[in-house]
Amino acid sequence: MDINQLIKDCQANNIIAQRLLYEQYCHQLFTCCKRYIKNIEDAEECLMNGYLKIFKSIGTFEGDCVASLYGWMKKIMINECLMKLRKKNALLFIEMDDSIIDASVEPNILEEINAKEIYALIQELPAGYKSIFNLFVVDQLSHKEIATLLKISEGTSKSQLNKARLYLKKLMNNQNSTKNEFRKRG
């Protein structure tokens, strides 16, 4: 189906078109929600609430291609997740004692850790760190865009990203140390 026709049909509240749009993007958008929301039920709720907003506001969508539609829907999902975190007061930006984190990563650690393990470690970041890390690294927003979205200063965005990276390095080092201990025992 032509994307422009699908959008027009969704704007006309055509349930079949809405179902097609949902099925086309639900997996990708749910993955996006899970990057921000650790609890699966909360991530599902964000997905459903996001789709409700998409269907209510699809008349405001002005793009004309699949990429722009997906980007527009993804932005709605991210906003929904951030609102959920704010409601739970989980989107706290914490200060961390920099002396407890070694900024270096153990040699060869990236050769010994796979993408699934890195994703799991990102999920362990505190919500504020994880949100800024995802917004900057994964969703490629600028610090200015992040600051506007989260109502913080650009400096806070940069600082929290740096601390998120340091924290992630610490988690990677800890995981690598645990793996090495397991190998020594085995």
C-alpha positions, 0 to 999 in steps of 0.5 A, spaced: 500 500 500 502 507 498 504 510 504 500 516 502 494 513 501 495 509 508 496 516 512 490 518 508 486 512 510 488 513 518 486 520 518 479 518 516 479 513 522 479 507 517 480 501 522 484 497 517 489 502 515 490 503 523 491 496 524 496 496 518 500 502 520 500 498 527 502 492 525 508 495 520 511 499 526 509 496 532 515 491 533 520 497 532 517 502 536 516 497 542 523 496 541 524 503 542 520 504 548 524 498 551 530 502 551 527 507 555 522 503 560 525 497 563 518 494 566 515 491 560 508 492 562 510 500 562 513 499 555 507 496 553 503 501 556 507 507 553 506 503 546 499 503 546 498 510 549 503 512 543 499 509 538 493 513 541 496 519 540 499 517 533 492 516 531 489 522 534 494 527 531 496 523 524 492 529 521 498 533 523 503 529 519 506 533 514 511 528 511 511 524 505 515 518 505 516 512 510 522 514 513 519 521 515 513 517 518 517 512 522 521 518 525 515 522 527 512 516 530 518 514 534 518 521 536 511 520 539 513 514 543 520 517 546 516 523 548 511 518 551 516 514 555 519 520 558 512 522 560 512 516 563 519 516 567 517 523 569 510 521 572 514 516 576 519 521 578 524 516 575 527 521 570 532 523 576 539 526 574 544 524 579 550 526 581 556 521 582 562 521 585 567 521 579 572 518 584 569 511 584 569 510 576 575 508 572 574 512 565 578 506 562 576 500 559 579 494 560 583 491 554 580 487 549 573 488 553 569 489 546 572 483 543 569 479 549 562 482 550 556 482 545 551 487 543 546 483 547 550 484 553 551 491 551 544 492 551 543 489 557 548 493 561 545 500 558 538 497 561 542 497 568 543 505 567 539 509 572 533 512 568 536 519 567 543 516 564 539 511 560 535 516 557 540 521 555 545 516 553 539 513 548 537 520 546 544 522 544 547 515 542 541 511 539 536 516 537 542 521 535 539 528 538 543 534 539 544 536 546 540 542 545 534 538 542 535 533 549 535 539 553 529 542 550 525 535 550 527 534 558 527 541 560 534 541 562 540 545 560 545 543 555 551 543 560 546 538 564 545 534 558 553 533 556 555 532 563 549 526 564 552 523 558 559 523 560 557 520 567 552 515 563 558 513 559 563 512 565 558 508 568 557 504 562 564 503 562 564 501 569 559 496 568 563 493 562 569 492 566 565 489 572 562 484 567 568 482 564 571 481 571 566 477 573 567 473 566 574 472 568 573 469 575 568 464 572 573 462 567 578 461 572 574 457 576 571 453 570 
